[in-house]
Amino acid sequence: MVTLHGGMGPVVGRVVTVFAALLGLGIVLRLIAAILDPVLPAGLLAVLTAGWDMLVGIVMPALAPIVALLILGGLVWVFVGKRSR
């Protein structure tokens, strides 16, 4: 019988790694913006802020379904893991 337990572990790990990397990138971008705030001209800072707001605006509506999918995937992973033992 083929089980998904062996194959799902690396996939879930990769997905978590991708989300952690995106979160880390967001934090780094915020820190860079805070550092460059007193240095950059107002026009360039406004363009950077508008770009960041656009990125957040694109990602935020999709965040709830992504989290729901991760929760459901985690529940299936736990259920398949317990069933295969």
PyMOL Python script that loads the backbone (N, CA, C, O; Angstrom):
from pymol import cmd

cmd.read_pdbstr("""\
ATOM      1  N   MET A   1       0.844  -1.174   0.000  1.00  0.00           N
ATOM      2  CA  MET A   1       0.000   0.000   0.000  1.00  0.00           C
ATOM      3  C   MET A   1       0.897   1.248   0.000  1.00  0.00           C
ATOM      4  O   MET A   1       1.906   1.283   0.703  1.00  0.00           O
ATOM      5  N   VAL A   2       0.541   2.241  -0.765  1.00  0.00           N
ATOM      6  CA  VAL A   2       1.293   3.484  -0.866  1.00  0.00           C
ATOM      7  C   VAL A   2       0.725   4.471   0.149  1.00  0.00           C
ATOM      8  O   VAL A   2      -0.482   4.710   0.188  1.00  0.00           O
ATOM      9  N   THR A   3       1.605   5.042   0.971  1.00  0.00           N
ATOM     10  CA  THR A   3       1.158   6.043   1.936  1.00  0.00           C
ATOM     11  C   THR A   3       1.727   7.395   1.556  1.00  0.00           C
ATOM     12  O   THR A   3       2.775   7.478   0.915  1.00  0.00           O
ATOM     13  N   LEU A   4       1.052   8.432   1.942  1.00  0.00           N
ATOM     14  CA  LEU A   4       1.497   9.794   1.656  1.00  0.00           C
ATOM     15  C   LEU A   4       2.417  10.340   2.730  1.00  0.00           C
ATOM     16  O   LEU A   4       3.000  11.412   2.564  1.00  0.00           O
ATOM     17  N   HIS A   5       2.552   9.618   3.825  1.00  0.00           N
ATOM     18  CA  HIS A   5       3.307  10.147   4.954  1.00  0.00           C
ATOM     19  C   HIS A   5       4.760  10.443   4.576  1.00  0.00           C
ATOM     20  O   HIS A   5       5.290  11.492   4.943  1.00  0.00           O
ATOM     21  N   GLY A   6       5.396   9.548   3.862  1.00  0.00           N
ATOM     22  CA  GLY A   6       6.790   9.751   3.502  1.00  0.00           C
ATOM     23  C   GLY A   6       6.994  10.900   2.539  1.00  0.00           C
ATOM     24  O   GLY A   6       8.023  11.574   2.587  1.00  0.00           O
ATOM     25  N   GLY A   7       6.031  11.135   1.668  1.00  0.00           N
ATOM     26  CA  GLY A   7       6.177  12.183   0.676  1.00  0.00           C
ATOM     27  C   GLY A   7       5.690  13.539   1.122  1.00  0.00           C
ATOM     28  O   GLY A   7       6.113  14.553   0.566  1.00  0.00           O
ATOM     29  N   MET A   8       4.815  13.591   2.106  1.00  0.00           N
ATOM     30  CA  MET A   8       4.253  14.877   2.517  1.00  0.00           C
ATOM     31  C   MET A   8       5.171  15.647   3.449  1.00  0.00           C
ATOM     32  O   MET A   8       5.119  16.876   3.492  1.00  0.00           O
ATOM     33  N   GLY A   9       6.008  14.944   4.192  1.00  0.00           N
ATOM     34  CA  GLY A   9       6.900  15.627   5.123  1.00  0.00           C
ATOM     35  C   GLY A   9       7.791  16.642   4.435  1.00  0.00           C
ATOM     36  O   GLY A   9       7.824  17.802   4.848  1.00  0.00           O
ATOM     37  N   PRO A  10       8.523  16.239   3.387  1.00  0.00           N
ATOM     38  CA  PRO A  10       9.359  17.217   2.685  1.00  0.00           C
ATOM     39  C   PRO A  10       8.556  18.328   2.010  1.00  0.00           C
ATOM     40  O   PRO A  10       9.022  19.464   1.932  1.00  0.00           O
ATOM     41  N   VAL A  11       7.362  18.016   1.524  1.00  0.00           N
ATOM     42  CA  VAL A  11       6.539  19.032   0.874  1.00  0.00           C
ATOM     43  C   VAL A  11       6.091  20.081   1.883  1.00  0.00           C
ATOM     44  O   VAL A  11       6.179  21.280   1.618  1.00  0.00           O
ATOM     45  N   VAL A  12       5.614  19.635   3.028  1.00  0.00           N
ATOM     46  CA  VAL A  12       5.186  20.578   4.073  1.00  0.00           C
ATOM     47  C   VAL A  12       6.384  21.396   4.548  1.00  0.00           C
ATOM     48  O   VAL A  12       6.265  22.599   4.782  1.00  0.00           O
ATOM     49  N   GLY A  13       7.519  20.755   4.690  1.00  0.00           N
ATOM     50  CA  GLY A  13       8.729  21.476   5.092  1.00  0.00           C
ATOM     51  C   GLY A  13       9.114  22.543   4.088  1.00  0.00           C
ATOM     52  O   GLY A  13       9.524  23.642   4.461  1.00  0.00           O
ATOM     53  N   ARG A  14       8.979  22.212   2.809  1.00  0.00           N
ATOM     54  CA  ARG A  14       9.300  23.200   1.771  1.00  0.00           C
ATOM     55  C   ARG A  14       8.319  24.368   1.781  1.00  0.00           C
ATOM     56  O   ARG A  14       8.711  25.524   1.618  1.00  0.00           O
ATOM     57  N   VAL A  15       7.040  24.053   1.973  1.00  0.00           N
ATOM     58  CA  VAL A  15       6.032  25.117   2.004  1.00  0.00           C
ATOM     59  C   VAL A  15       6.281  26.043   3.195  1.00  0.00           C
ATOM     60  O   VAL A  15       6.209  27.264   3.058  1.00  0.00           O
ATOM     61  N   VAL A  16       6.570  25.470   4.348  1.00  0.00           N
ATOM     62  CA  VAL A  16       6.862  26.280   5.533  1.00  0.00           C
ATOM     63  C   VAL A  16       8.117  27.112   5.301  1.00  0.00           C
ATOM     64  O   VAL A  16       8.179  28.271   5.712  1.00  0.00           O
ATOM     65  N   THR A  17       9.114  26.529   4.646  1.00  0.00           N
ATOM     66  CA  THR A  17      10.345  27.264   4.349  1.00  0.00           C
ATOM     67  C   THR A  17      10.072  28.433   3.415  1.00  0.00           C
ATOM     68  O   THR A  17      10.628  29.516   3.600  1.00  0.00           O
ATOM     69  N   VAL A  18       9.230  28.229   2.421  1.00  0.00           N
ATOM     70  CA  VAL A  18       8.901  29.319   1.491  1.00  0.00           C
ATOM     71  C   VAL A  18       8.184  30.449   2.223  1.00  0.00           C
ATOM     72  O   VAL A  18       8.509  31.620   2.026  1.00  0.00           O
ATOM     73  N   PHE A  19       7.211  30.107   3.066  1.00  0.00           N
ATOM     74  CA  PHE A  19       6.501  31.148   3.817  1.00  0.00           C
ATOM     75  C   PHE A  19       7.433  31.859   4.800  1.00  0.00           C
ATOM     76  O   PHE A  19       7.332  33.073   4.977  1.00  0.00           O
ATOM     77  N   ALA A  20       8.331  31.119   5.434  1.00  0.00           N
ATOM     78  CA  ALA A  20       9.296  31.743   6.346  1.00  0.00           C
ATOM     79  C   ALA A  20      10.230  32.674   5.585  1.00  0.00           C
ATOM     80  O   ALA A  20      10.573  33.746   6.082  1.00  0.00           O
ATOM     81  N   ALA A  21      10.646  32.278   4.385  1.00  0.00           N
ATOM     82  CA  ALA A  21      11.511  33.129   3.580  1.00  0.00           C
ATOM     83  C   ALA A  21      10.790  34.404   3.148  1.00  0.00           C
ATOM     84  O   ALA A  21      11.376  35.487   3.157  1.00  0.00           O
ATOM     85  N   LEU A  22       9.517  34.273   2.770  1.00  0.00           N
ATOM     86  CA  LEU A  22       8.752  35.462   2.391  1.00  0.00           C
ATOM     87  C   LEU A  22       8.552  36.401   3.578  1.00  0.00           C
ATOM     88  O   LEU A  22       8.622  37.621   3.434  1.00  0.00           O
ATOM     89  N   LEU A  23       8.304  35.823   4.745  1.00  0.00           N
ATOM     90  CA  LEU A  23       8.166  36.641   5.950  1.00  0.00           C
ATOM     91  C   LEU A  23       9.479  37.337   6.273  1.00  0.00           C
ATOM     92  O   LEU A  23       9.491  38.522   6.606  1.00  0.00           O
ATOM     93  N   GLY A  24      10.573  36.611   6.176  1.00  0.00           N
ATOM     94  CA  GLY A  24      11.891  37.202   6.415  1.00  0.00           C
ATOM     95  C   GLY A  24      12.193  38.307   5.422  1.00  0.00           C
ATOM     96  O   GLY A  24      12.744  39.345   5.791  1.00  0.00           O
ATOM     97  N   LEU A  25      11.831  38.088   4.152  1.00  0.00           N
ATOM     98  CA  LEU A  25      12.041  39.115   3.138  1.00  0.00           C
ATOM     99  C   LEU A  25      11.223  40.366   3.449  1.00  0.00           C
ATOM    100  O   LEU A  25      11.707  41.487   3.290  1.00  0.00           O
ATOM    101  N   GLY A  26       9.990  40.170   3.890  1.00  0.00           N
ATOM    102  CA  GLY A  26       9.158  41.314   4.264  1.00  0.00           C
ATOM    103  C   GLY A  26       9.747  42.102   5.420  1.00  0.00           C
ATOM    104  O   GLY A  26       9.725  43.333   5.411  1.00  0.00           O
ATOM    105  N   ILE A  27      10.273  41.402   6.414  1.00  0.00           N
ATOM    106  CA  ILE A  27      10.891  42.074   7.559  1.00  0.00           C
ATOM    107  C   ILE A  27      12.127  42.844   7.121  1.00  0.00           C
ATOM    108  O   ILE A  27      12.338  43.981   7.542  1.00  0.00           O
ATOM    109  N   VAL A  28      12.947  42.220   6.271  1.00  0.00           N
ATOM    110  CA  VAL A  28      14.155  42.890   5.786  1.00  0.00           C
ATOM    111  C   VAL A  28      13.790  44.125   4.971  1.00  0.00           C
ATOM    112  O   VAL A  28      14.431  45.167   5.106  1.00  0.00           O
ATOM    113  N   LEU A  29      12.770  44.019   4.131  1.00  0.00           N
ATOM    114  CA  LEU A  29      12.354  45.179   3.346  1.00  0.00           C
ATOM    115  C   LEU A  29      11.851  46.305   4.239  1.00  0.00           C
ATOM    116  O   LEU A  29      12.124  47.476   3.975  1.00  0.00           O
ATOM    117  N   ARG A  30      11.119  45.960   5.294  1.00  0.00           N
ATOM    118  CA  ARG A  30      10.646  46.995   6.232  1.00  0.00           C
ATOM    119  C   ARG A  30      11.826  47.658   6.951  1.00  0.00           C
ATOM    120  O   ARG A  30      11.836  48.875   7.136  1.00  0.00           O
ATOM    121  N   LEU A  31      12.811  46.862   7.352  1.00  0.00           N
ATOM    122  CA  LEU A  31      13.983  47.423   8.018  1.00  0.00           C
ATOM    123  C   LEU A  31      14.773  48.330   7.076  1.00  0.00           C
ATOM    124  O   LEU A  31      15.238  49.396   7.478  1.00  0.00           O
ATOM    125  N   ILE A  32      14.921  47.904   5.823  1.00  0.00           N
ATOM    126  CA  ILE A  32      15.623  48.739   4.845  1.00  0.00           C
ATOM    127  C   ILE A  32      14.870  50.048   4.630  1.00  0.00           C
ATOM    128  O   ILE A  32      15.485  51.111   4.542  1.00  0.00           O
ATOM    129  N   ALA A  33      13.547  49.977   4.545  1.00  0.00           N
ATOM    130  CA  ALA A  33      12.750  51.193   4.372  1.00  0.00           C
ATOM    131  C   ALA A  33      12.904  52.118   5.581  1.00  0.00           C
ATOM    132  O   ALA A  33      12.976  53.336   5.422  1.00  0.00           O
ATOM    133  N   ALA A  34      12.954  51.547   6.789  1.00  0.00           N
ATOM    134  CA  ALA A  34      13.127  52.372   7.993  1.00  0.00           C
ATOM    135  C   ALA A  34      14.510  53.018   8.026  1.00  0.00           C
ATOM    136  O   ALA A  34      14.664  54.150   8.487  1.00  0.00           O
ATOM    137  N   ILE A  35      15.512  52.290   7.534  1.00  0.00           N
ATOM    138  CA  ILE A  35      16.864  52.841   7.512  1.00  0.00           C
ATOM    139  C   ILE A  35      16.980  53.945   6.465  1.00  0.00           C
ATOM    140  O   ILE A  35      17.615  54.971   6.708  1.00  0.00           O
ATOM    141  N   LEU A  36      16.364  53.733   5.299  1.00  0.00           N
ATOM    142  CA  LEU A  36      16.482  54.698   4.210  1.00  0.00           C
ATOM    143  C   LEU A  36      15.515  55.866   4.323  1.00  0.00           C
ATOM    144  O   LEU A  36      15.621  56.823   3.557  1.00  0.00           O
ATOM    145  N   ASP A  37      14.583  55.812   5.252  1.00  0.00           N
ATOM    146  CA  ASP A  37      13.587  56.872   5.412  1.00  0.00           C
ATOM    147  C   ASP A  37      14.212  58.255   5.574  1.00  0.00           C
ATOM    148  O   ASP A  37      13.790  59.179   4.880  1.00  0.00           O
ATOM    149  N   PRO A  38      15.192  58.446   6.450  1.00  0.00           N
ATOM    150  CA  PRO A  38      15.760  59.789   6.568  1.00  0.00           C
ATOM    151  C   PRO A  38      16.706  60.159   5.425  1.00  0.00           C
ATOM    152  O   PRO A  38      17.042  61.333   5.271  1.00  0.00           O
ATOM    153  N   VAL A  39      17.138  59.195   4.626  1.00  0.00           N
ATOM    154  CA  VAL A  39      18.149  59.448   3.604  1.00  0.00           C
ATOM    155  C   VAL A  39      17.539  59.744   2.232  1.00  0.00           C
ATOM    156  O   VAL A  39      18.024  60.613   1.508  1.00  0.00           O
ATOM    157  N   LEU A  40      16.476  59.022   1.881  1.00  0.00           N
ATOM    158  CA  LEU A  40      15.901  59.143   0.535  1.00  0.00           C
ATOM    159  C   LEU A  40      15.061  60.402   0.386  1.00  0.00           C
ATOM    160  O   LEU A  40      14.479  60.893   1.353  1.00  0.00           O
ATOM    161  N   PRO A  41      15.003  60.921  -0.846  1.00  0.00           N
ATOM    162  CA  PRO A  41      14.096  62.047  -1.101  1.00  0.00           C
ATOM    163  C   PRO A  41      12.631  61.602  -0.951  1.00  0.00           C
ATOM    164  O   PRO A  41      12.318  60.417  -1.071  1.00  0.00           O
ATOM    165  N   ALA A  42      11.774  62.535  -0.696  1.00  0.00           N
ATOM    166  CA  ALA A  42      10.363  62.223  -0.428  1.00  0.00           C
ATOM    167  C   ALA A  42       9.690  61.529  -1.607  1.00  0.00           C
ATOM    168  O   ALA A  42       8.878  60.627  -1.400  1.00  0.00           O
ATOM    169  N   GLY A  43      10.005  61.922  -2.829  1.00  0.00           N
ATOM    170  CA  GLY A  43       9.384  61.311  -4.002  1.00  0.00           C
ATOM    171  C   GLY A  43       9.749  59.846  -4.162  1.00  0.00           C
ATOM    172  O   GLY A  43       8.884  59.019  -4.450  1.00  0.00           O
ATOM    173  N   LEU A  44      11.009  59.520  -3.980  1.00  0.00           N
ATOM    174  CA  LEU A  44      11.452  58.132  -4.094  1.00  0.00           C
ATOM    175  C   LEU A  44      10.873  57.283  -2.970  1.00  0.00           C
ATOM    176  O   LEU A  44      10.486  56.135  -3.186  1.00  0.00           O
ATOM    177  N   LEU A  45      10.816  57.845  -1.783  1.00  0.00           N
ATOM    178  CA  LEU A  45      10.229  57.120  -0.653  1.00  0.00           C
ATOM    179  C   LEU A  45       8.732  56.871  -0.879  1.00  0.00           C
ATOM    180  O   LEU A  45       8.209  55.824  -0.499  1.00  0.00           O
ATOM    181  N   ALA A  46       8.047  57.845  -1.503  1.00  0.00           N
ATOM    182  CA  ALA A  46       6.620  57.662  -1.811  1.00  0.00           C
ATOM    183  C   ALA A  46       6.428  56.531  -2.818  1.00  0.00           C
ATOM    184  O   ALA A  46       5.473  55.763  -2.702  1.00  0.00           O
ATOM    185  N   VAL A  47       7.319  56.416  -3.804  1.00  0.00           N
ATOM    186  CA  VAL A  47       7.229  55.344  -4.793  1.00  0.00           C
ATOM    187  C   VAL A  47       7.467  53.989  -4.126  1.00  0.00           C
ATOM    188  O   VAL A  47       6.755  53.025  -4.406  1.00  0.00           O
ATOM    189  N   LEU A  48       8.464  53.914  -3.245  1.00  0.00           N
ATOM    190  CA  LEU A  48       8.728  52.670  -2.522  1.00  0.00           C
ATOM    191  C   LEU A  48       7.543  52.276  -1.637  1.00  0.00           C
ATOM    192  O   LEU A  48       7.173  51.104  -1.572  1.00  0.00           O
ATOM    193  N   THR A  49       6.963  53.243  -0.971  1.00  0.00           N
ATOM    194  CA  THR A  49       5.813  52.975  -0.111  1.00  0.00           C
ATOM    195  C   THR A  49       4.617  52.507  -0.933  1.00  0.00           C
ATOM    196  O   THR A  49       3.897  51.596  -0.525  1.00  0.00           O
ATOM    197  N   ALA A  50       4.407  53.126  -2.084  1.00  0.00           N
ATOM    198  CA  ALA A  50       3.294  52.711  -2.948  1.00  0.00           C
ATOM    199  C   ALA A  50       3.501  51.286  -3.451  1.00  0.00           C
ATOM    200  O   ALA A  50       2.547  50.512  -3.533  1.00  0.00           O
ATOM    201  N   GLY A  51       4.728  50.938  -3.784  1.00  0.00           N
ATOM    202  CA  GLY A  51       5.021  49.573  -4.225  1.00  0.00           C
ATOM    203  C   GLY A  51       4.785  48.558  -3.119  1.00  0.00           C
ATOM    204  O   GLY A  51       4.219  47.491  -3.360  1.00  0.00           O
ATOM    205  N   TRP A  52       5.218  48.888  -1.904  1.00  0.00           N
ATOM    206  CA  TRP A  52       5.000  47.987  -0.767  1.00  0.00           C
ATOM    207  C   TRP A  52       3.504  47.823  -0.494  1.00  0.00           C
ATOM    208  O   TRP A  52       3.035  46.713  -0.241  1.00  0.00           O
ATOM    209  N   ASP A  53       2.759  48.925  -0.547  1.00  0.00           N
ATOM    210  CA  ASP A  53       1.311  48.854  -0.320  1.00  0.00           C
ATOM    211  C   ASP A  53       0.616  48.018  -1.395  1.00  0.00           C
ATOM    212  O   ASP A  53      -0.337  47.297  -1.100  1.00  0.00           O
ATOM    213  N   MET A  54       1.091  48.111  -2.646  1.00  0.00           N
ATOM    214  CA  MET A  54       0.514  47.313  -3.713  1.00  0.00           C
ATOM    215  C   MET A  54       0.782  45.824  -3.473  1.00  0.00           C
ATOM    216  O   MET A  54      -0.107  44.995  -3.663  1.00  0.00           O
ATOM    217  N   LEU A  55       2.003  45.485  -3.056  1.00  0.00           N
ATOM    218  CA  LEU A  55       2.338  44.093  -2.776  1.00  0.00           C
ATOM    219  C   LEU A  55       1.489  43.544  -1.636  1.00  0.00           C
ATOM    220  O   LEU A  55       0.967  42.434  -1.736  1.00  0.00           O
ATOM    221  N   VAL A  56       1.347  44.297  -0.568  1.00  0.00           N
ATOM    222  CA  VAL A  56       0.519  43.867   0.562  1.00  0.00           C
ATOM    223  C   VAL A  56      -0.938  43.752   0.132  1.00  0.00           C
ATOM    224  O   VAL A  56      -1.636  42.834   0.562  1.00  0.00           O
ATOM    225  N   GLY A  57      -1.406  44.667  -0.706  1.00  0.00           N
ATOM    226  CA  GLY A  57      -2.775  44.624  -1.193  1.00  0.00           C
ATOM    227  C   GLY A  57      -3.059  43.398  -2.052  1.00  0.00           C
ATOM    228  O   GLY A  57      -4.180  42.889  -2.057  1.00  0.00           O
ATOM    229  N   ILE A  58      -2.054  42.924  -2.776  1.00  0.00           N
ATOM    230  CA  ILE A  58      -2.224  41.732  -3.608  1.00  0.00           C
ATOM    231  C   ILE A  58      -2.223  40.474  -2.749  1.00  0.00           C
ATOM    232  O   ILE A  58      -3.004  39.557  -2.999  1.00  0.00           O
ATOM    233  N   VAL A  59      -1.360  40.419  -1.744  1.00  0.00           N
ATOM    234  CA  VAL A  59      -1.175  39.207  -0.942  1.00  0.00           C
ATOM    235  C   VAL A  59      -2.266  39.058   0.120  1.00  0.00           C
ATOM    236  O   VAL A  59      -2.695  37.935   0.386  1.00  0.00           O
ATOM    237  N   MET A  60      -2.718  40.121   0.722  1.00  0.00           N
ATOM    238  CA  MET A  60      -3.663  40.039   1.833  1.00  0.00           C
ATOM    239  C   MET A  60      -4.973  39.319   1.513  1.00  0.00           C
ATOM    240  O   MET A  60      -5.411  38.514   2.334  1.00  0.00           O
ATOM    241  N   PRO A  61      -5.628  39.559   0.368  1.00  0.00           N
ATOM    242  CA  PRO A  61      -6.864  38.811   0.099  1.00  0.00           C
ATOM    243  C   PRO A  61      -6.631  37.301  -0.025  1.00  0.00           C
ATOM    244  O   PRO A  61      -7.531  36.514   0.266  1.00  0.00           O
ATOM    245  N   ALA A  62      -5.454  36.898  -0.447  1.00  0.00           N
ATOM    246  CA  ALA A  62      -5.164  35.473  -0.618  1.00  0.00           C
ATOM    247  C   ALA A  62      -4.657  34.828   0.662  1.00  0.00           C
ATOM    248  O   ALA A  62      -4.512  33.607   0.716  1.00  0.00           O
ATOM    249  N   LEU A  63      -4.388  35.613   1.687  1.00  0.00           N
ATOM    250  CA  LEU A  63      -3.791  35.066   2.904  1.00  0.00           C
ATOM    251  C   LEU A  63      -4.740  34.132   3.655  1.00  0.00           C
ATOM    252  O   LEU A  63      -4.306  33.085   4.136  1.00  0.00           O
ATOM    253  N   ALA A  64      -6.007  34.479   3.766  1.00  0.00           N
ATOM    254  CA  ALA A  64      -6.956  33.624   4.482  1.00  0.00           C
ATOM    255  C   ALA A  64      -7.132  32.260   3.811  1.00  0.00           C
ATOM    256  O   ALA A  64      -7.091  31.249   4.511  1.00  0.00           O
ATOM    257  N   PRO A  65      -7.325  32.179   2.494  1.00  0.00           N
ATOM    258  CA  PRO A  65      -7.419  30.847   1.878  1.00  0.00           C
ATOM    259  C   PRO A  65      -6.132  30.050   1.987  1.00  0.00           C
ATOM    260  O   PRO A  65      -6.177  28.827   2.123  1.00  0.00           O
ATOM    261  N   ILE A  66      -4.986  30.715   1.929  1.00  0.00           N
ATOM    262  CA  ILE A  66      -3.708  30.000   2.050  1.00  0.00           C
ATOM    263  C   ILE A  66      -3.570  29.404   3.445  1.00  0.00           C
ATOM    264  O   ILE A  66      -3.152  28.256   3.589  1.00  0.00           O
ATOM    265  N   VAL A  67      -3.914  30.163   4.457  1.00  0.00           N
ATOM    266  CA  VAL A  67      -3.833  29.651   5.830  1.00  0.00           C
ATOM    267  C   VAL A  67      -4.828  28.523   6.038  1.00  0.00           C
ATOM    268  O   VAL A  67      -4.504  27.529   6.688  1.00  0.00           O
ATOM    269  N   ALA A  68      -6.031  28.658   5.500  1.00  0.00           N
ATOM    270  CA  ALA A  68      -7.019  27.589   5.615  1.00  0.00           C
ATOM    271  C   ALA A  68      -6.529  26.313   4.935  1.00  0.00           C
ATOM    272  O   ALA A  68      -6.714  25.215   5.460  1.00  0.00           O
ATOM    273  N   LEU A  69      -5.914  26.458   3.781  1.00  0.00           N
ATOM    274  CA  LEU A  69      -5.360  25.306   3.077  1.00  0.00           C
ATOM    275  C   LEU A  69      -4.236  24.659   3.873  1.00  0.00           C
ATOM    276  O   LEU A  69      -4.134  23.433   3.922  1.00  0.00           O
ATOM    277  N   LEU A  70      -3.398  25.469   4.491  1.00  0.00           N
ATOM    278  CA  LEU A  70      -2.324  24.925   5.329  1.00  0.00           C
ATOM    279  C   LEU A  70      -2.881  24.170   6.537  1.00  0.00           C
ATOM    280  O   LEU A  70      -2.360  23.117   6.905  1.00  0.00           O
ATOM    281  N   ILE A  71      -3.925  24.699   7.145  1.00  0.00           N
ATOM    282  CA  ILE A  71      -4.542  24.022   8.289  1.00  0.00           C
ATOM    283  C   ILE A  71      -5.144  22.691   7.864  1.00  0.00           C
ATOM    284  O   ILE A  71      -4.939  21.674   8.527  1.00  0.00           O
ATOM    285  N   LEU A  72      -5.887  22.694   6.758  1.00  0.00           N
ATOM    286  CA  LEU A  72      -6.466  21.444   6.263  1.00  0.00           C
ATOM    287  C   LEU A  72      -5.379  20.446   5.870  1.00  0.00           C
ATOM    288  O   LEU A  72      -5.490  19.256   6.163  1.00  0.00           O
ATOM    289  N   GLY A  73      -4.343  20.925   5.215  1.00  0.00           N
ATOM    290  CA  GLY A  73      -3.226  20.048   4.851  1.00  0.00           C
ATOM    291  C   GLY A  73      -2.540  19.465   6.076  1.00  0.00           C
ATOM    292  O   GLY A  73      -2.147  18.298   6.076  1.00  0.00           O
ATOM    293  N   GLY A  74      -2.394  20.273   7.116  1.00  0.00           N
ATOM    294  CA  GLY A  74      -1.808  19.777   8.359  1.00  0.00           C
ATOM    295  C   GLY A  74      -2.663  18.721   9.024  1.00  0.00           C
ATOM    296  O   GLY A  74      -2.147  17.727   9.535  1.00  0.00           O
ATOM    297  N   LEU A  75      -3.966  18.930   9.020  1.00  0.00           N
ATOM    298  CA  LEU A  75      -4.871  17.930   9.596  1.00  0.00           C
ATOM    299  C   LEU A  75      -4.812  16.618   8.817  1.00  0.00           C
ATOM    300  O   LEU A  75      -4.783  15.542   9.413  1.00  0.00           O
ATOM    301  N   VAL A  76      -4.795  16.705   7.490  1.00  0.00           N
ATOM    302  CA  VAL A  76      -4.686  15.494   6.669  1.00  0.00           C
ATOM    303  C   VAL A  76      -3.354  14.800   6.926  1.00  0.00           C
ATOM    304  O   VAL A  76      -3.294  13.574   7.018  1.00  0.00           O
ATOM    305  N   TRP A  77      -2.294  15.581   7.041  1.00  0.00           N
ATOM    306  CA  TRP A  77      -0.957  15.026   7.291  1.00  0.00           C
ATOM    307  C   TRP A  77      -0.930  14.279   8.624  1.00  0.00           C
ATOM    308  O   TRP A  77      -0.373  13.184   8.707  1.00  0.00           O
ATOM    309  N   VAL A  78      -1.522  14.857   9.659  1.00  0.00           N
ATOM    310  CA  VAL A  78      -1.577  14.200  10.963  1.00  0.00           C
ATOM    311  C   VAL A  78      -2.413  12.936  10.874  1.00  0.00           C
ATOM    312  O   VAL A  78      -2.024  11.895  11.404  1.00  0.00           O
ATOM    313  N   PHE A  79      -3.576  13.018  10.199  1.00  0.00           N
ATOM    314  CA  PHE A  79      -4.449  11.857  10.096  1.00  0.00           C
ATOM    315  C   PHE A  79      -3.780  10.722   9.321  1.00  0.00           C
ATOM    316  O   PHE A  79      -3.848   9.568   9.742  1.00  0.00           O
ATOM    317  N   VAL A  80      -3.147  11.029   8.216  1.00  0.00           N
ATOM    318  CA  VAL A  80      -2.462  10.001   7.423  1.00  0.00           C
ATOM    319  C   VAL A  80      -1.284   9.444   8.199  1.00  0.00           C
ATOM    320  O   VAL A  80      -1.010   8.246   8.123  1.00  0.00           O
ATOM    321  N   GLY A  81      -0.586  10.279   8.939  1.00  0.00           N
ATOM    322  CA  GLY A  81       0.555   9.810   9.741  1.00  0.00           C
ATOM    323  C   GLY A  81       0.123   8.860  10.843  1.00  0.00           C
ATOM    324  O   GLY A  81       0.802   7.863  11.090  1.00  0.00           O
ATOM    325  N   LYS A  82      -0.982   9.140  11.508  1.00  0.00           N
ATOM    326  CA  LYS A  82      -1.472   8.265  12.574  1.00  0.00           C
ATOM    327  C   LYS A  82      -2.050   6.978  12.004  1.00  0.00           C
ATOM    328  O   LYS A  82      -1.939   5.915  12.615  1.00  0.00           O
ATOM    329  N   ARG A  83      -2.661   7.077  10.839  1.00  0.00           N
ATOM    330  CA  ARG A  83      -3.291   5.903  10.222  1.00  0.00           C
ATOM    331  C   ARG A  83      -2.245   4.906   9.704  1.00  0.00           C
ATOM    332  O   ARG A  83      -2.481   3.698   9.707  1.00  0.00           O
ATOM    333  N   SER A  84      -1.099   5.412   9.263  1.00  0.00           N
ATOM    334  CA  SER A  84      -0.089   4.518   8.680  1.00  0.00           C
ATOM    335  C   SER A  84       0.710   3.780   9.755  1.00  0.00           C
ATOM    336  O   SER A  84       1.433   2.838   9.430  1.00  0.00           O
ATOM    337  N   ARG A  85       0.605   4.170  10.994  1.00  0.00           N
ATOM    338  CA  ARG A  85       1.364   3.503  12.067  1.00  0.00           C
ATOM    339  C   ARG A  85       0.697   2.267  12.551  1.00  0.00           C
ATOM    340  O   ARG A  85       1.211   1.598  13.447  1.00  0.00           O
TER     341      ARG A  85
END
""", "prot")
cmd.dss("prot")
cmd.show_as("cartoon", "prot")
cmd.util.cbc("prot")
cmd.orient("prot")
